[in-house]
Amino acid sequence: QAQVVESGGGLVQPGGSLRLSCEASGFIFSIRAMSWYRQAPGKERELVAAITTTGGRTNYADSVKGRFTISRDNARNTVYLQMNSLKPEDTAVYYCNVVDAQSVYWGQGTQVTVSS
């Protein structure tokens, strides 16, 4: 059974850094892309960053360009999100999204809170 598990969230002060991890397991079909989304209270879920498993093409939301970096370890079916220079407006639940040849899968989410 396919599973997607995030980790690494927490409380950090403005200007600080966090690294999120997302491990995908139990997939039968090849994973094509892995992404991070976030949802703040009262707002819609939005794409933060995405990476393809072949070629490593990346895509970032304008609001995080230059501050966040997405990377992947294909051998471990794991994707990372390095978040630097965090701002209060980055506060949200961050979700990992995995796309394989058949379907789309979501993790349970990890809370990131940026506050002094």
Steps between C-alpha positions, in 0.01 A plus 500: 500500500640835399585735784630855516647621828628851574727607783705798610245766581509712812525846648772734375574869537482736203818474297558143611516175305325166492538189289197290416523140385247284319542127454287304256472125552303208367463638149449248223512741209791733430488834674501783248506809719505605861382838626444708808177691553393712795175620646470788742188553714217642292693462175504252216771241464778627275797351323831587663751297298510198274766271354490228239667170577662480159696803394450673832305790354379736771225755534449753781232738612613860453463561872771248590748537212850562628408385853379140459673212324340170404716193447451127470666168570350262248662195656312572822185640337549803717457869427629785714407865537772722641338819623723798581426860596160395626229762540184503710298469179662161440301367794280216374448128493737361237386199299700264285346398168614197300393420145555158347378351174155429645406747769580788731580452868514742794673485834334594827678835519753656735453831678750780444464805724719806457468728798708693749 
